[in-house]
Amino acid sequence: MPAALDFPYPLHFLAPSPIRDFIDSSATVSLDDYPGLFHTSSWAWIGQTAFELRKYGLDVSTGEDYRPGAINFGLAADIRRRPVCSEIFKVSLDADQLRPRWANLSFVQNQRQTSRCAFWVPHWPQPGLVRRDSSRAEFRTVGFFGLERNLCRDPEWWRHICAAYGMEFRLKTAAEWNDYHDIDVAVGVRDFSCKKHDEKPPTKMFNAWLAGAVFIGGCDSAYSQVGKDGRDFLRCATEQDLSRYLGRLQRDPEWGRDVVRTAAESVSRTGSRASTVERWVELIEREVGPRFEAWQRASELVRRLSSDSGRFQDWTIRVRNSSWRLLKTRVRRR
C-alpha cells in the first residue's frame, strides 16, 4: 500500500522513555532481537505499533506528552492519567483497559468491542517467534504461553491429563513466550464455563498458528471471530472436549498436521505481522485521517461539547459498573 507513504498527518504515540529510546534506535535494531521486551501493554501496543509504522514510512514520533497538530495514540490508561482537553485529537488503544469516552476514536482487540468510533485491529504477534521443530512428526508436548493465573486448573491438573495420553505439559515462563521449538500443542483455555471473554484478543492463537503448533482454545469469542473450529483450531468447551482432542492427536497425528496446515493458510490472511501492518495503515487512511480532518475543521465549541459528552458517558459507565460490583457483593454476602 505505497499510498500510505504520502499520509499527510504526523502520528504521535504516548510512550515512556525506554520505548522512545528503542524507537529512536529502530534504524539499527530488529524486534526479533528483543523478544523479552514485549510483555506489557506499553511495549506490545505502543512500542511495536510505533516501530512498525515508522518502518513502513509514516511520520511517527513518541513522547510522554501530547503533540499538538498530530494524531495522538495512547493506551487507554495513559490517556486517563492526563487532563481531559479538547485541543488534542486522541486515539485510545484500549487493550484490557477501560476506554476513555472522551477520546476521539478507539482501537480495540476484540471484534465484539467495535462501534461507530471503535475499530478492531489484531494484536501484534510475538516478536522473535521460534517455530516448532519441523522434524517433530507426532504430538507429544502441550504448552501454555501466558500467566499461570489465566490458565484454568493448576499446572498439576494439566500434567495429569496430558500424561494420560502420553504427553507432557509445559508451563512456559515469560522469557520463553517466543519459543515453540519443543511445543506441539498450544493451549489457551481460561475456563470451562463457555464464557466469551469479549475483551480478550486471539493473540495466543495467532502465535500458535505462526509457530506451526495445534491450538486448543476455550470459548473466547476472539477465536471464533478469526478461526474455524475443527479446521484451523480446536474449540474446547469442556474437560471432555480436551480429552477427546488429546486422544485424537495421539492416535491420528495426520489429523493434527492437517489442522496446522490450515492454520498456516489462515494466519497469512489475519494475524501475521505483515497483515497487521496493513490493517493499521488501512484504518489510519480510511477512518482516522478523515475524522482528524473533520475534527480540525470543527469549531472549538463543537470540540469542547464532544469532549464533555464523552466525559459524561464515562461517568455514567463508571457509576453503572460500581453499582454492579456493589450489588454482586451484597448478593454474595447473603
PyMOL commands that set and color helices and strands:
alter all, ss='L'
color gray80, all
select helices_A, chain A and resi 2-6+17-24+26-28+31-33+35-37+41-56+76-80+111-113+148-150+155-163+174-176+203-211+221-226+239-251+253-269+273-297+300-333
alter helices_A, ss='H'
color red, helices_A
select strands_A, chain A and resi 11-14+60-63+71-75+89-93+105-108+118-120+141-145+168-172+185-188+214-217+234-235
alter strands_A, ss='S'
color yellow, strands_A
deselect
rebuild
show_as cartoon
